[in-house]
Amino acid sequence: MTRPMRWRALALLAILALAAGACRLPTGSKEPRFWVLTPIGEAPQASGIDRIVIVGPIDFPSYLDRRGIVTRTGSNELKVARFHLWGEPLQDDFSRVLGQNLSSLIPGTGVVSFPWKGPSLNVAYRLAAQVQRFGSEVDGNVHLDLAYTLHRGRDEARIASGQMRILEPVQGKGYAAIVAAMSRALGEFSREVASALAKAGPVRD
C-alpha cells in the first residue's frame, strides 16, 4: 500500500470512530423523571350520583405547554427542566386531578372532562377556568392565578365566579417539593369550587 493510500485509510478509520462515538450516549447519562399532580384523596364510595359536573374548558398559557416543568427564575425569565417532565400534558393533569378532588370533597358528584364524547348526560353544572400562572417562582412559593365560572347546566345561569391568587410555600428543595406544592395549590382551588357546588346543591329531575 502506498503512503497516500495508507493516509486515506487511516483518515477513514478516524472518521468512522468519531461517528460511532457521537451516536453513543455518555456513560452515566441522566435519566428523565416523570411527575404528576396528586389529588386530595380517594373519592368515597357513594350509593348514587346526585349531580354531574363537566370540568372544562380549562385554558392554560402557552408557555406552560411544555413537557419539562416550567419555573420562573426572574421577573421575565423562565426555566424549562430538561430531565423533570410531566407524565401527561399539565393542562390535562390539572383537569383530571381537579375532577378527582371534587368527587372526593362532595360525595355523590360525578365529574367528566370537557369535551365529553360519550352518551348524552344530564349535566347539573359546568366549570370553566382560565389559568394565568401556575408554577414555582423566585419567592419560594407556587403561584396559581386563575379566573373561573361555575354555570348551571340546564339554563347556563352563573352560580359562582371569581378571580383567585393562591400562594403555596414550597416545603423543601427539588422538583418533588415543587410538584407537591402545586398539588396543594390545586387542592385549595378545588375546595373553593366544592364550596360553591355544596351551596348550589344537587340537581334532580
C-alpha positions in Angstrom: 0.0 0.0 0.0 1.4 3.4 -1.0 1.8 6.2 1.5 -1.2 8.3 0.1 -3.5 5.2 0.3 -2.3 4.5 3.8 -3.1 8.0 4.9 -6.6 7.9 3.3 -7.3 4.6 5.1 -6.3 6.0 8.4 -8.4 9.1 7.9 -11.4 6.9 7.0 -11.0 4.9 10.2 -10.7 8.1 12.3 -14.0 9.4 10.7 -15.8 6.1 11.4 -14.6 6.1 15.1 -15.8 9.7 15.6 -19.2 8.9 14.1 -19.6 5.8 16.3 -18.7 7.9 19.4 -21.2 10.6 18.5 -24.0 8.0 18.4 -23.2 6.6 21.8 -24.7 8.2 24.9 -22.1 9.2 27.5 -21.7 6.7 30.4 -23.9 7.5 33.3 -26.2 9.9 31.3 -29.1 11.3 33.4 -32.4 9.5 33.2 -35.5 11.7 33.0 -38.1 11.7 35.8 -41.8 12.0 35.2 -44.2 13.8 37.5 -48.0 14.1 38.0 -50.1 16.2 40.4 -51.6 14.5 43.4 -55.3 14.6 44.3 -56.5 15.4 47.8 -57.6 11.8 48.5 -59.6 8.9 47.2 -63.2 9.5 46.2 -65.5 7.9 48.8 -67.8 5.1 47.8 -71.2 6.7 47.0 -74.6 5.0 46.8 -75.6 7.2 43.8 -74.8 10.3 41.8 -76.6 13.4 42.8 -75.1 15.7 40.2 -72.8 15.6 37.2 -70.2 18.3 36.7 -68.4 18.9 33.5 -64.9 20.3 34.2 -63.6 22.4 31.3 -62.6 24.1 29.3 -59.5 24.8 31.4 -57.3 27.2 29.4 -53.6 27.4 30.1 -51.0 30.0 28.9 -48.8 28.7 26.0 -45.6 28.9 28.0 -46.8 26.1 30.2 -47.4 23.8 27.3 -44.1 22.0 27.7 -43.0 18.5 28.7 -40.5 19.9 31.1 -41.6 21.5 34.4 -41.5 25.3 34.0 -40.3 27.5 36.8 -39.8 31.3 37.0 -36.3 32.3 37.7 -36.7 36.1 37.3 -39.3 38.7 36.6 -39.2 37.9 32.9 -37.2 34.7 32.8 -38.4 31.1 32.7 -36.5 27.8 33.2 -37.7 24.6 31.5 -36.4 21.5 33.1 -34.6 19.0 30.8 -34.9 15.9 32.9 -38.0 16.6 35.1 -41.0 16.1 32.8 -44.8 15.9 33.2 -46.2 12.5 32.8 -49.1 14.0 30.7 -49.8 17.5 29.5 -50.1 19.8 32.5 -53.5 21.1 31.3 -54.9 17.5 31.2 -53.3 16.6 34.5 -54.8 19.7 36.2 -58.3 18.9 34.9 -58.1 15.3 35.8 -56.9 15.9 39.4 -59.4 18.8 39.8 -62.2 16.4 38.9 -60.9 13.8 41.4 -60.7 16.4 44.1 -64.3 17.5 43.6 -65.5 13.9 43.7 -63.6 13.4 46.9 -64.8 16.7 48.6 -68.5 16.2 47.6 -69.7 12.6 47.7 -72.3 11.9 45.1 -70.7 14.1 42.5 -69.8 12.6 39.1 -67.2 14.5 37.1 -66.5 14.3 33.4 -63.9 16.3 31.4 -64.7 18.7 28.6 -65.2 17.9 25.8 -67.4 15.0 26.7 -67.7 12.5 23.8 -69.8 9.8 25.5 -73.5 9.4 25.7 -75.8 12.3 26.5 -75.7 13.3 30.2 -78.0 15.3 32.4 -75.3 17.8 33.3 -76.0 19.7 36.5 -73.1 22.2 36.4 -70.2 23.2 34.2 -66.9 24.6 35.5 -64.6 26.7 33.2 -61.4 28.4 34.2 -58.6 30.4 32.7 -55.2 29.9 34.3 -52.7 32.8 34.1 -49.9 31.4 36.3 -49.1 28.0 37.7 -45.7 27.1 39.0 -42.8 27.8 41.3 -41.4 31.4 41.4 -38.3 33.1 42.9 -40.1 34.0 46.1 -40.2 30.3 47.1 -43.9 29.9 46.5 -46.0 28.2 43.9 -48.3 30.8 42.3 -51.7 29.7 41.0 -53.6 32.7 39.4 -56.9 32.0 37.6 -60.4 33.1 36.9 -63.3 30.7 37.0 -67.0 30.5 36.4 -69.5 27.9 37.5 -72.7 27.6 35.4 -75.8 25.6 35.9 -76.1 23.0 33.1 -79.7 23.5 32.1 -80.0 27.2 31.6 -76.4 28.3 31.8 -77.2 30.6 34.8 -74.0 31.7 36.5 -73.8 30.1 40.0 -70.4 31.4 41.1 -67.4 33.1 39.6 -64.2 34.7 40.8 -60.5 35.5 40.5 -58.1 33.6 42.7 -54.5 34.2 43.5 -53.1 31.3 45.5 -49.7 31.2 47.1 -48.4 27.9 48.4 -45.0 27.6 50.0 -42.6 25.1 48.5 -41.7 22.9 51.5 -38.2 21.6 50.7 -35.9 21.5 47.7 -36.1 19.9 44.3 -38.9 19.1 41.9 -40.7 16.7 44.3 -41.3 19.7 46.7 -42.4 21.9 43.8 -45.0 19.4 42.4 -46.3 18.7 45.9 -46.8 22.5 46.4 -48.6 22.7 43.0 -50.9 19.9 44.1 -51.7 21.7 47.3 -52.5 24.9 45.4 -54.8 23.0 43.1 -56.4 21.5 46.2 -57.2 24.9 47.6 -58.9 25.9 44.3 -60.8 22.6 44.4 -62.1 23.4 47.9 -63.3 26.8 46.6 -65.3 25.2 43.8 -66.6 22.4 46.1 -67.9 25.1 48.5 -69.8 26.7 45.6 -71.2 23.4 44.5 -72.3 22.5 48.0 -74.2 25.8 48.3 -75.9 25.2 44.9 -77.0 21.7 45.9 -77.8 18.7 43.8 -80.0 19.0 40.7 -82.7 16.4 40.2 -85.4 15.9 37.7 
